[in-house]
Amino acid sequence: MSVNAIGVSLETLLKDLHAQASLEPGSLLVVGASTSEMAGERIGSAGSEAIAADVFHAFEDFRAQTGCSVAYQGCEHINRALVVDRQYARDHGLDIVSVIPAPRAGGAVATYAYTHGNDPVVVENVRADAGIDIGATLIGMHLKPVAVPVRGSLAFVEQAPVTMARTRPKYIGGPRASY
C-alpha cells in the first residue's frame, strides 16, 4: 500500500464530491476514515499515523481550495465526536467537549487532526452539508437530515470502501408547492 496512492485516490474522490455537492465557504464536510480499513485490516485494529497524515493533508488541501470547513469524526470510543477549528465551533455555536482523541480512543485521523490542525477543538456533533466515509465509520449522524448519495469514480481507498453524500433542503408542502 502506498500512502501517496491514498492521497491521489482522495483527490479524485473529493473532485467527484465537489462536482455534485458544490462545497464553498460556509459549507461543512464531515470526514470519517479508518486507517485500519485502508490498510486491509479490521476497523480499529491497526491505526496508522502515516495514513492519517496523508488523509488529513488531502482534506486540508481541499479545504484550502474550496474554502469549506472540515470536521474529522472520531471513533465510537469518543462517541463519534469531531475535531474542528475553534473558530468554526464559535461561529456555529457548537459546544466544545472535554476529550482528546488518541489512536486507540478516537482513531488515527481524528488524533492527527487534533495534533496538527489549526487551533483544533472537539465537539459532540455537527450538521454537515456533505460527507465522505472511508471504511464504514458511520458518519450519517453528522449530516443534515436529507442526505443524497454521491457516486464517485472510485469505490475504495486502498482496501476501504467509500461512501459519499451531499445534503439538500427538505421538500415541504403539498401538491400546490413549488420547489
CYANA upper distance limits for C-alpha pairs under 8 A (distance plus 0.5 A):
  1 MET  CA      5 ALA  CA      8.10
  1 MET  CA     39 ALA  CA      7.55
  1 MET  CA    158 GLU  CA      7.56
  2 SER  CA      6 ILE  CA      7.23
  3 VAL  CA      7 GLY  CA      7.35
  3 VAL  CA     50 ALA  CA      7.58
  3 VAL  CA     51 ILE  CA      6.30
  3 VAL  CA     54 ASP  CA      6.98
  4 ASN  CA      8 VAL  CA      7.02
  4 ASN  CA     54 ASP  CA      7.71
  5 ALA  CA      9 SER  CA      6.63
  5 ALA  CA    158 GLU  CA      8.46
  6 ILE  CA     10 LEU  CA      6.60
  6 ILE  CA     51 ILE  CA      8.15
  6 ILE  CA     54 ASP  CA      7.40
  6 ILE  CA     55 VAL  CA      7.72
  6 ILE  CA    157 VAL  CA      6.75
  6 ILE  CA    158 GLU  CA      7.25
  7 GLY  CA     11 GLU  CA      6.60
  7 GLY  CA     54 ASP  CA      6.27
  7 GLY  CA     55 VAL  CA      6.95
  7 GLY  CA     57 HIS  CA      8.47
  7 GLY  CA     58 ALA  CA      6.25
  8 VAL  CA     12 THR  CA      6.89
  9 SER  CA     13 LEU  CA      6.77
  9 SER  CA    154 LEU  CA      8.07
  9 SER  CA    157 VAL  CA      6.64
 10 LEU  CA     14 LEU  CA      6.41
 10 LEU  CA     55 VAL  CA      7.97
 10 LEU  CA     58 ALA  CA      7.00
 10 LEU  CA     59 PHE  CA      8.50
 10 LEU  CA    157 VAL  CA      7.79
 11 GLU  CA     15 LYS  CA      6.75
 11 GLU  CA     58 ALA  CA      7.03
 11 GLU  CA     62 PHE  CA      8.38
 12 THR  CA     16 ASP  CA      6.87
 12 THR  CA    153 SER  CA      8.08
 12 THR  CA    154 LEU  CA      8.36
 13 LEU  CA     17 LEU  CA      6.61
 13 LEU  CA    152 GLY  CA      6.35
 13 LEU  CA    153 SER  CA      7.35
 13 LEU  CA    154 LEU  CA      7.22
 14 LEU  CA     18 HIS  CA      6.41
 14 LEU  CA     62 PHE  CA      7.83
 15 LYS  CA     19 ALA  CA      6.62
 16 ASP  CA     20 GLN  CA      7.30
 16 ASP  CA    151 ARG  CA      8.25
 16 ASP  CA    152 GLY  CA      5.90
 16 ASP  CA    153 SER  CA      7.48
 17 LEU  CA     21 ALA  CA      6.28
 17 LEU  CA     22 SER  CA      8.40
 17 LEU  CA    150 VAL  CA      7.10
 17 LEU  CA    151 ARG  CA      8.45
 17 LEU  CA    152 GLY  CA      7.34
 17 LEU  CA    164 MET  CA      7.64
 17 LEU  CA    165 ALA  CA      8.24
 17 LEU  CA    166 ARG  CA      8.34
 18 HIS  CA     22 SER  CA      5.51
 18 HIS  CA     23 LEU  CA      6.39
 20 GLN  CA    150 VAL  CA      7.57
 20 GLN  CA    166 ARG  CA      8.02
 21 ALA  CA    129 ASP  CA      8.45
 21 ALA  CA    130 ALA  CA      7.28
 21 ALA  CA    166 ARG  CA      5.99
 21 ALA  CA    167 THR  CA      8.26
 23 LEU  CA     27 SER  CA      6.15
 23 LEU  CA     28 LEU  CA      8.08
 23 LEU  CA     29 LEU  CA      8.35
 23 LEU  CA     66 THR  CA      7.01
 23 LEU  CA     67 GLY  CA      8.41
 23 LEU  CA     68 CYS  CA      6.50
 23 LEU  CA    129 ASP  CA      8.39
 23 LEU  CA    130 ALA  CA      8.42
 24 GLU  CA     66 THR  CA      5.75
 24 GLU  CA     67 GLY  CA      5.92
 24 GLU  CA     68 CYS  CA      5.39
 25 PRO  CA     66 THR  CA      7.22
 25 PRO  CA     67 GLY  CA      4.88
 25 PRO  CA     68 CYS  CA      5.00
 25 PRO  CA     69 SER  CA      7.75
 26 GLY  CA     67 GLY  CA      8.06
 26 GLY  CA     68 CYS  CA      6.36
 26 GLY  CA     69 SER  CA      7.51
 27 SER  CA     68 CYS  CA      5.45
 27 SER  CA     69 SER  CA      6.69
 27 SER  CA    128 ALA  CA      7.92
 27 SER  CA    129 ASP  CA      6.52
 28 LEU  CA     68 CYS  CA      6.27
 28 LEU  CA     69 SER  CA      5.30
 28 LEU  CA     70 VAL  CA      6.20
 28 LEU  CA     71 ALA  CA      7.65
 28 LEU  CA    127 ARG  CA      8.37
 28 LEU  CA    128 ALA  CA      5.44
 28 LEU  CA    129 ASP  CA      5.85
 28 LEU  CA    130 ALA  CA      7.17
 29 LEU  CA     68 CYS  CA      7.57
 29 LEU  CA     69 SER  CA      6.71
 29 LEU  CA     70 VAL  CA      5.35
 29 LEU  CA     71 ALA  CA      6.71
 29 LEU  CA    128 ALA  CA      6.22
 29 LEU  CA    129 ASP  CA      6.59
 29 LEU  CA    130 ALA  CA      5.45
 29 LEU  CA    131 GLY  CA      5.74
 29 LEU  CA    132 ILE  CA      8.21
 30 VAL  CA     70 VAL  CA      6.34
 30 VAL  CA     71 ALA  CA      5.21
 30 VAL  CA     72 TYR  CA      6.57
 30 VAL  CA     73 GLN  CA      7.41
 30 VAL  CA    128 ALA  CA      6.50
 30 VAL  CA    129 ASP  CA      8.48
 30 VAL  CA    130 ALA  CA      6.92
 30 VAL  CA    131 GLY  CA      5.10
 30 VAL  CA    132 ILE  CA      7.03
 30 VAL  CA    139 ILE  CA      7.77
 30 VAL  CA    142 HIS  CA      7.64
 30 VAL  CA    143 LEU  CA      8.15
 31 VAL  CA     70 VAL  CA      7.69
 31 VAL  CA     71 ALA  CA      6.59
 31 VAL  CA     72 TYR  CA      5.47
 31 VAL  CA     73 GLN  CA      6.39
 31 VAL  CA    131 GLY  CA      6.32
 31 VAL  CA    132 ILE  CA      5.72
 31 VAL  CA    133 ASP  CA      6.61
 31 VAL  CA    134 ILE  CA      8.48
 31 VAL  CA    139 ILE  CA      7.84
 32 GLY  CA     72 TYR  CA      6.80
 32 GLY  CA     73 GLN  CA      5.62
 32 GLY  CA     74 GLY  CA      7.77
 32 GLY  CA    131 GLY  CA      8.44
 32 GLY  CA    132 ILE  CA      6.90
 32 GLY  CA    133 ASP  CA      5.26
 32 GLY  CA    134 ILE  CA      6.54
 32 GLY  CA    135 GLY  CA      8.41
 32 GLY  CA    137 THR  CA      6.02
 32 GLY  CA    138 LEU  CA      7.69
 32 GLY  CA    139 ILE  CA      6.53
 33 ALA  CA     73 GLN  CA      8.25
 33 ALA  CA    109 VAL  CA      7.14
 33 ALA  CA    133 ASP  CA      6.44
 33 ALA  CA    134 ILE  CA      5.03
 33 ALA  CA    135 GLY  CA      6.53
 33 ALA  CA    136 ALA  CA      8.37
 33 ALA  CA    137 THR  CA      6.83
 34 SER  CA     38 MET  CA      6.92
 34 SER  CA     43 ILE  CA      6.60
 34 SER  CA     44 GLY  CA      7.72
 34 SER  CA     47 GLY  CA      7.98
 34 SER  CA    107 GLY  CA      7.88
 34 SER  CA    108 ALA  CA      8.14
 34 SER  CA    109 VAL  CA      7.99
 34 SER  CA    134 ILE  CA      6.65
 34 SER  CA    135 GLY  CA      5.77
 34 SER  CA    136 ALA  CA      8.21
 34 SER  CA    137 THR  CA      7.22
 34 SER  CA    160 ALA  CA      8.19
 35 THR  CA     39 ALA  CA      6.75
 35 THR  CA     43 ILE  CA      8.24
 35 THR  CA     46 ALA  CA      7.79
 35 THR  CA     47 GLY  CA      5.83
 35 THR  CA     48 SER  CA      6.29
 35 THR  CA     51 ILE  CA      6.54
 35 THR  CA     52 ALA  CA      6.89
 35 THR  CA    108 ALA  CA      7.25
 35 THR  CA    109 VAL  CA      7.83
 35 THR  CA    135 GLY  CA      8.47
 36 SER  CA     40 GLY  CA      6.94
 36 SER  CA     41 GLU  CA      5.57
 36 SER  CA     42 ARG  CA      6.59
 36 SER  CA     43 ILE  CA      5.75
 36 SER  CA     44 GLY  CA      6.61
 36 SER  CA     45 SER  CA      6.58
 36 SER  CA     46 ALA  CA      5.16
 36 SER  CA     47 GLY  CA      5.46
 36 SER  CA     48 SER  CA      7.44
 37 GLU  CA     41 GLU  CA      5.55
 37 GLU  CA     42 ARG  CA      6.28
 37 GLU  CA     43 ILE  CA      5.83
 37 GLU  CA    134 ILE  CA      8.44
 37 GLU  CA    135 GLY  CA      5.85
 37 GLU  CA    159 GLN  CA      6.61
 37 GLU  CA    160 ALA  CA      5.40
 38 MET  CA    134 ILE  CA      8.27
 38 MET  CA    135 GLY  CA      7.39
 38 MET  CA    157 VAL  CA      6.70
 38 MET  CA    158 GLU  CA      5.72
 38 MET  CA    159 GLN  CA      5.26
 38 MET  CA    160 ALA  CA      5.06
 39 ALA  CA     46 ALA  CA      8.26
 39 ALA  CA    158 GLU  CA      7.41
 39 ALA  CA    159 GLN  CA      6.66
 39 ALA  CA    160 ALA  CA      8.16
 40 GLY  CA    158 GLU  CA      8.15
 40 GLY  CA    159 GLN  CA      5.47
 40 GLY  CA    160 ALA  CA      7.47
 41 GLU  CA     45 SER  CA      7.19
 41 GLU  CA     46 ALA  CA      6.96
 42 ARG  CA     46 ALA  CA      7.91
 43 ILE  CA    135 GLY  CA      7.75
 44 GLY  CA    104 ARG  CA      7.84
 44 GLY  CA    107 GLY  CA      7.67
 47 GLY  CA    103 PRO  CA      7.17
 47 GLY  CA    104 ARG  CA      8.44
 47 GLY  CA    107 GLY  CA      7.39
 47 GLY  CA    108 ALA  CA      6.07
 48 SER  CA     52 ALA  CA      6.62
 48 SER  CA    108 ALA  CA      6.64
 49 GLU  CA     53 ALA  CA      6.50
 49 GLU  CA    108 ALA  CA      6.39
 49 GLU  CA    109 VAL  CA      8.05
 49 GLU  CA    112 TYR  CA      7.55
 50 ALA  CA     54 ASP  CA      7.02
 51 ILE  CA     55 VAL  CA      6.73
 52 ALA  CA     56 PHE  CA      6.49
 52 ALA  CA    108 ALA  CA      6.17
 52 ALA  CA    109 VAL  CA      5.12
 52 ALA  CA    112 TYR  CA      6.80
 53 ALA  CA     57 HIS  CA      6.58
 53 ALA  CA    109 VAL  CA      7.84
 53 ALA  CA    112 TYR  CA      7.05
 54 ASP  CA     58 ALA  CA      6.66
 55 VAL  CA     59 PHE  CA      6.90
 55 VAL  CA    109 VAL  CA      7.69
 56 PHE  CA     60 GLU  CA      6.56
 56 PHE  CA    109 VAL  CA      7.27
 56 PHE  CA    112 TYR  CA      7.78
 56 PHE  CA    113 ALA  CA      7.00
 57 HIS  CA     61 ASP  CA      6.47
 58 ALA  CA     62 PHE  CA      6.83
 59 PHE  CA     63 ARG  CA      6.58
 59 PHE  CA     70 VAL  CA      7.93
 60 GLU  CA     64 ALA  CA      6.64
 60 GLU  CA     70 VAL  CA      8.26
 61 ASP  CA     65 GLN  CA      6.75
 62 PHE  CA     66 THR  CA      6.61
 63 ARG  CA     67 GLY  CA      5.75
 63 ARG  CA     68 CYS  CA      5.77
 63 ARG  CA     69 SER  CA      6.64
 63 ARG  CA     70 VAL  CA      7.32
 64 ALA  CA     68 CYS  CA      8.19
 69 SER  CA     88 TYR  CA      8.02
 70 VAL  CA     84 VAL  CA      7.14
 71 ALA  CA     82 LEU  CA      6.32
 71 ALA  CA     83 VAL  CA      6.06
 71 ALA  CA     84 VAL  CA      5.49
 72 TYR  CA     82 LEU  CA      5.70
 72 TYR  CA     83 VAL  CA      5.51
 72 TYR  CA     84 VAL  CA      7.27
 72 TYR  CA    109 VAL  CA      7.62
 72 TYR  CA    110 ALA  CA      5.99
 72 TYR  CA    113 ALA  CA      7.44
 73 GLN  CA     80 ARG  CA      6.17
 73 GLN  CA     81 ALA  CA      6.35
 73 GLN  CA     82 LEU  CA      4.79
 73 GLN  CA     83 VAL  CA      6.97
 73 GLN  CA    110 ALA  CA      6.60
 73 GLN  CA    139 ILE  CA      7.94
 74 GLY  CA     78 ILE  CA      6.90
 74 GLY  CA     79 ASN  CA      7.93
 74 GLY  CA     80 ARG  CA      5.20
 74 GLY  CA     81 ALA  CA      5.92
 74 GLY  CA     82 LEU  CA      6.19
 74 GLY  CA     83 VAL  CA      8.03
 74 GLY  CA    101 PRO  CA      7.55
 74 GLY  CA    106 GLY  CA      4.99
 74 GLY  CA    107 GLY  CA      6.23
 74 GLY  CA    109 VAL  CA      8.04
 74 GLY  CA    110 ALA  CA      5.68
 74 GLY  CA    111 THR  CA      8.40
 75 CYS  CA     79 ASN  CA      7.04
 75 CYS  CA     80 ARG  CA      5.38
 75 CYS  CA     81 ALA  CA      8.01
 75 CYS  CA    105 ALA  CA      7.41
 75 CYS  CA    106 GLY  CA      5.28
 75 CYS  CA    107 GLY  CA      6.13
 75 CYS  CA    137 THR  CA      7.80
 76 GLU  CA     80 ARG  CA      5.58
 76 GLU  CA    105 ALA  CA      8.44
 76 GLU  CA    106 GLY  CA      7.78
 77 HIS  CA    105 ALA  CA      5.66
 77 HIS  CA    106 GLY  CA      6.58
 78 ILE  CA     99 VAL  CA      8.03
 78 ILE  CA    101 PRO  CA      7.96
 78 ILE  CA    105 ALA  CA      6.82
 78 ILE  CA    106 GLY  CA      6.19
 79 ASN  CA    124 GLU  CA      8.28
 80 ARG  CA    106 GLY  CA      8.20
 80 ARG  CA    124 GLU  CA      7.97
 81 ALA  CA    122 VAL  CA      7.00
 81 ALA  CA    123 VAL  CA      6.24
 81 ALA  CA    124 GLU  CA      5.06
 81 ALA  CA    125 ASN  CA      6.68
 82 LEU  CA    110 ALA  CA      7.78
 82 LEU  CA    122 VAL  CA      5.84
 82 LEU  CA    123 VAL  CA      5.86
 82 LEU  CA    124 GLU  CA      6.83
 82 LEU  CA    125 ASN  CA      7.22
 82 LEU  CA    126 VAL  CA      8.48
 83 VAL  CA    110 ALA  CA      6.78
 83 VAL  CA    113 ALA  CA      7.19
 83 VAL  CA    114 TYR  CA      6.69
 83 VAL  CA    120 PRO  CA      6.74
 83 VAL  CA    121 VAL  CA      6.12
 83 VAL  CA    122 VAL  CA      5.03
 83 VAL  CA    123 VAL  CA      7.03
 84 VAL  CA     88 TYR  CA      7.15
 84 VAL  CA     89 ALA  CA      7.30
 84 VAL  CA    120 PRO  CA      6.01
 84 VAL  CA    121 VAL  CA      6.16
 84 VAL  CA    122 VAL  CA      6.77
 84 VAL  CA    123 VAL  CA      7.77
 85 ASP  CA     89 ALA  CA      7.01
 85 ASP  CA    117 GLY  CA      7.69
 85 ASP  CA    118 ASN  CA      6.39
 85 ASP  CA    119 ASP  CA      6.07
 85 ASP  CA    120 PRO  CA      5.03
 85 ASP  CA    121 VAL  CA      6.57
 86 ARG  CA     90 ARG  CA      6.72
 86 ARG  CA    118 ASN  CA      8.47
 86 ARG  CA    119 ASP  CA      6.22
 86 ARG  CA    120 PRO  CA      6.04
 86 ARG  CA    121 VAL  CA      5.99
 87 GLN  CA     91 ASP  CA      6.47
 88 TYR  CA     92 HIS  CA      6.66
 89 ALA  CA     93 GLY  CA      6.47
 89 ALA  CA     94 LEU  CA      5.35
 89 ALA  CA     95 ASP  CA      7.74
 89 ALA  CA     96 ILE  CA      7.86
 89 ALA  CA    121 VAL  CA      8.35
 89 ALA  CA    123 VAL  CA      7.99
 90 ARG  CA     94 LEU  CA      6.84
 94 LEU  CA    123 VAL  CA      7.06
 94 LEU  CA    125 ASN  CA      8.37
 94 LEU  CA    126 VAL  CA      8.25
 95 ASP  CA    123 VAL  CA      6.39
 95 ASP  CA    124 GLU  CA      7.57
 96 ILE  CA    121 VAL  CA      7.08
 96 ILE  CA    122 VAL  CA      6.15
 96 ILE  CA    123 VAL  CA      5.14
 96 ILE  CA    124 GLU  CA      7.62
 97 VAL  CA    121 VAL  CA      8.43
 97 VAL  CA    122 VAL  CA      6.24
 97 VAL  CA    123 VAL  CA      5.92
 97 VAL  CA    124 GLU  CA      6.97
 98 SER  CA    122 VAL  CA      7.80
 99 VAL  CA    122 VAL  CA      7.40
100 ILE  CA    106 GLY  CA      8.37
100 ILE  CA    111 THR  CA      8.21
100 ILE  CA    114 TYR  CA      8.08
100 ILE  CA    122 VAL  CA      7.98
101 PRO  CA    105 ALA  CA      6.49
101 PRO  CA    106 GLY  CA      4.91
101 PRO  CA    107 GLY  CA      7.40
101 PRO  CA    110 ALA  CA      6.69
101 PRO  CA    111 THR  CA      5.36
101 PRO  CA    114 TYR  CA      7.46
102 ALA  CA    106 GLY  CA      5.69
102 ALA  CA    107 GLY  CA      6.76
102 ALA  CA    108 ALA  CA      7.61
102 ALA  CA    110 ALA  CA      8.34
102 ALA  CA    111 THR  CA      5.74
103 PRO  CA    107 GLY  CA      5.13
103 PRO  CA    108 ALA  CA      5.31
103 PRO  CA    111 THR  CA      6.63
104 ARG  CA    108 ALA  CA      8.32
106 GLY  CA    110 ALA  CA      6.59
106 GLY  CA    111 THR  CA      6.91
107 GLY  CA    111 THR  CA      6.55
108 ALA  CA    112 TYR  CA      6.50
109 VAL  CA    113 ALA  CA      6.59
110 ALA  CA    114 TYR  CA      6.53
111 THR  CA    115 THR  CA      6.74
112 TYR  CA    116 HIS  CA      6.36
112 TYR  CA    117 GLY  CA      8.27
113 ALA  CA    117 GLY  CA      5.50
113 ALA  CA    120 PRO  CA      7.99
114 TYR  CA    120 PRO  CA      6.04
114 TYR  CA    121 VAL  CA      7.58
115 THR  CA    120 PRO  CA      8.26
125 ASN  CA    142 HIS  CA      6.71
126 VAL  CA    142 HIS  CA      5.79
126 VAL  CA    143 LEU  CA      7.82
127 ARG  CA    142 HIS  CA      5.67
127 ARG  CA    143 LEU  CA      5.43
127 ARG  CA    144 LYS  CA      5.36
128 ALA  CA    142 HIS  CA      6.44
128 ALA  CA    143 LEU  CA      5.06
128 ALA  CA    144 LYS  CA      6.17
128 ALA  CA    167 THR  CA      8.44
129 ASP  CA    143 LEU  CA      6.85
129 ASP  CA    144 LYS  CA      6.79
129 ASP  CA    166 ARG  CA      6.42
129 ASP  CA    167 THR  CA      5.83
129 ASP  CA    168 ARG  CA      8.30
130 ALA  CA    143 LEU  CA      7.16
130 ALA  CA    164 MET  CA      8.08
130 ALA  CA    165 ALA  CA      5.96
130 ALA  CA    166 ARG  CA      4.58
130 ALA  CA    167 THR  CA      6.42
131 GLY  CA    139 ILE  CA      7.65
131 GLY  CA    143 LEU  CA      7.58
131 GLY  CA    164 MET  CA      6.14
131 GLY  CA    165 ALA  CA      5.83
131 GLY  CA    166 ARG  CA      6.98
132 ILE  CA    139 ILE  CA      8.19
132 ILE  CA    162 VAL  CA      7.57
132 ILE  CA    163 THR  CA      6.42
132 ILE  CA    164 MET  CA      4.93
132 ILE  CA    165 ALA  CA      7.11
133 ASP  CA    137 THR  CA      6.56
133 ASP  CA    138 LEU  CA      7.32
133 ASP  CA    139 ILE  CA      6.79
133 ASP  CA    162 VAL  CA      6.13
133 ASP  CA    163 THR  CA      5.65
133 ASP  CA    164 MET  CA      6.67
134 ILE  CA    156 PHE  CA      8.28
134 ILE  CA    157 VAL  CA      7.60
134 ILE  CA    160 ALA  CA      6.41
134 ILE  CA    161 PRO  CA      6.37
134 ILE  CA    162 VAL  CA      5.10
134 ILE  CA    163 THR  CA      7.15
135 GLY  CA    160 ALA  CA      5.05
135 GLY  CA    161 PRO  CA      5.70
135 GLY  CA    162 VAL  CA      6.82
136 ALA  CA    160 ALA  CA      8.41
136 ALA  CA    161 PRO  CA      7.48
136 ALA  CA    162 VAL  CA      7.99
136 ALA  CA    163 THR  CA      8.33
139 ILE  CA    143 LEU  CA      7.65
143 LEU  CA    147 ALA  CA      7.34
143 LEU  CA    167 THR  CA      7.69
144 LYS  CA    167 THR  CA      6.64
144 LYS  CA    168 ARG  CA      8.41
145 PRO  CA    167 THR  CA      7.90
145 PRO  CA    170 LYS  CA      8.18
146 VAL  CA    167 THR  CA      5.92
146 VAL  CA    168 ARG  CA      6.25
146 VAL  CA    169 PRO  CA      7.19
146 VAL  CA    170 LYS  CA      6.77
147 ALA  CA    165 ALA  CA      6.55
147 ALA  CA    166 ARG  CA      6.18
147 ALA  CA    167 THR  CA      4.86
147 ALA  CA    168 ARG  CA      7.20
148 VAL  CA    165 ALA  CA      5.86
148 VAL  CA    166 ARG  CA      5.77
148 VAL  CA    167 THR  CA      6.10
148 VAL  CA    168 ARG  CA      7.79
149 PRO  CA    163 THR  CA      8.23
149 PRO  CA    164 MET  CA      6.57
149 PRO  CA    165 ALA  CA      4.94
149 PRO  CA    166 ARG  CA      7.04
150 VAL  CA    163 THR  CA      8.11
150 VAL  CA    164 MET  CA      5.68
150 VAL  CA    165 ALA  CA      5.40
150 VAL  CA    166 ARG  CA      7.11
151 ARG  CA    163 THR  CA      8.30
151 ARG  CA    164 MET  CA      7.37
152 GLY  CA    164 MET  CA      8.06
154 LEU  CA    162 VAL  CA      8.27
155 ALA  CA    161 PRO  CA      6.37
155 ALA  CA    162 VAL  CA      5.96
155 ALA  CA    163 THR  CA      8.12
156 PHE  CA    160 ALA  CA      5.76
156 PHE  CA    161 PRO  CA      4.89
156 PHE  CA    162 VAL  CA      5.75
157 VAL  CA    161 PRO  CA      7.04
157 VAL  CA    162 VAL  CA      7.26
171 TYR  CA    179 TYR  CA      7.71
172 ILE  CA    177 ALA  CA      8.21
173 GLY  CA    177 ALA  CA      5.93
